Amino acid sequence: MPRCFRNRTCCGRNDNWGFFSSENKVYLKTLKKGDIMVFPQGLLQFQVNGGDTPALEFVSFSSDSPGLQILPNALFLNNLPTELMAQSTFLDTVEIKRLKDLLGGTT
């Protein structure tokens, strides 16, 4: 999770940017060239490229050590026992093992 807030400026075509609030509400915006979006500190953020070419954006952070956590890696590239993960998510053990095998986590 980011340890600072982030300001992103879209420099190309339409891209979908957003974040999840602590109440699990999704804030989603399709940004066009020149649009700016501010992401709050500590919330899960995402960006989906709106085209078939690489996206260009300018990003600024409120800290020189903003941190980064990639959700699939955090969930499935770990040594948390599969049974415990199944109890704390909506995934069954077969799906968790498949995703851990795919990303290199331990079951």
KOLZA-354643 format. One line per 2 residues: number of its first residue (from 1); their letters; for each residue x, y, z of C-alpha. Coordinates in Angstrom, 2 decimals. Layout:
BEGIN
NUM	a	X Y Z ~ ...
# end
This chain:
BEGIN
1	mp	0.00 0.00 0.00 ~ 1.29 3.46 -0.78
3	rc	2.72 5.42 2.15 ~ 1.87 8.76 0.53
5	fr	-0.72 10.30 -1.72 ~ -0.10 10.30 -5.46
7	nr	-0.96 12.78 -8.18 ~ -1.19 11.39 -11.74
9	tc	-1.54 13.36 -14.96 ~ -2.75 11.55 -18.09
11	cg	-0.73 12.42 -21.19 ~ -2.43 10.31 -23.84
13	rn	-5.66 8.59 -24.69 ~ -8.40 7.51 -22.29
15	dn	-7.24 5.33 -19.40 ~ -9.30 4.00 -16.49
17	wg	-7.86 4.96 -13.11 ~ -9.29 4.40 -9.69
19	ff	-8.96 3.27 -6.11 ~ -10.88 1.35 -3.45
21	ss	-11.93 3.24 -0.32 ~ -11.60 1.68 3.13
23	en	-15.37 0.99 2.87 ~ -14.74 -1.04 -0.35
25	kv	-16.32 1.62 -2.55 ~ -14.69 1.90 -5.97
27	yl	-13.83 5.35 -7.28 ~ -13.32 4.99 -11.03
29	kt	-12.61 7.69 -13.58 ~ -11.80 7.55 -17.27
31	lk	-9.16 10.20 -17.76 ~ -8.44 11.96 -21.02
33	kg	-5.29 13.78 -22.03 ~ -4.55 16.55 -19.52
35	di	-6.81 15.17 -16.75 ~ -5.41 14.84 -13.23
37	mv	-6.40 12.43 -10.46 ~ -5.21 12.40 -6.84
39	fp	-4.99 9.03 -5.07 ~ -5.32 9.04 -1.26
41	qg	-2.57 7.60 0.90 ~ -2.80 3.92 1.84
43	ll	-5.64 2.87 -0.47 ~ -5.48 0.16 -3.11
45	qf	-5.10 1.85 -6.51 ~ -5.34 0.63 -10.08
47	qv	-4.90 1.74 -13.66 ~ -6.09 0.02 -16.83
49	ng	-4.54 1.01 -20.13 ~ -7.33 2.17 -22.45
51	gd	-5.57 1.32 -25.69 ~ -3.16 -1.01 -27.43
53	tp	-0.04 1.15 -27.09 ~ 1.96 2.00 -23.94
55	al	0.43 4.68 -21.74 ~ 2.28 7.87 -20.75
57	ef	1.66 9.65 -17.48 ~ 3.43 11.94 -15.05
59	vs	3.30 10.96 -11.40 ~ 4.25 12.90 -8.29
61	fs	4.34 11.62 -4.72 ~ 4.08 13.35 -1.35
63	sd	7.06 11.33 -0.08 ~ 10.50 10.35 -1.36
65	sp	9.75 6.77 -0.18 ~ 6.19 6.10 -1.39
67	gl	6.19 2.28 -1.24 ~ 4.54 -0.18 -3.58
69	qi	2.56 -3.35 -3.08 ~ 1.31 -5.39 -6.04
71	lp	-1.93 -7.13 -5.04 ~ -1.52 -10.52 -6.81
73	na	2.01 -10.84 -5.40 ~ 0.85 -9.89 -1.91
75	lf	-1.96 -12.44 -2.01 ~ -0.36 -15.39 -3.76
77	ln	3.45 -15.01 -3.65 ~ 3.68 -15.75 0.06
79	nl	3.88 -18.57 2.58 ~ 0.45 -18.02 4.18
81	pt	-1.12 -21.49 4.46 ~ -3.67 -22.16 1.73
83	el	-6.31 -23.30 4.24 ~ -6.00 -20.07 6.22
85	ma	-6.22 -17.99 3.04 ~ -9.36 -19.90 1.99
87	qs	-10.95 -19.10 5.34 ~ -10.16 -15.39 4.99
89	tf	-11.15 -14.96 1.32 ~ -13.95 -16.07 -1.00
91	ld	-11.61 -18.42 -2.86 ~ -11.52 -22.19 -2.51
93	tv	-8.29 -24.09 -1.84 ~ -8.03 -25.42 -5.41
95	ei	-8.08 -21.88 -6.86 ~ -5.64 -20.57 -4.24
97	kr	-3.18 -23.41 -4.95 ~ -3.49 -22.76 -8.70
99	lk	-2.71 -19.05 -8.26 ~ 0.14 -19.72 -5.80
101	dl	1.65 -22.25 -8.24 ~ 1.34 -19.72 -11.06
103	lg	3.05 -16.91 -9.11 ~ 5.53 -19.01 -7.13
105	gt	4.01 -18.93 -3.66 ~ 4.08 -21.87 -1.28
107	t	0.96 -23.86 -0.53
# end
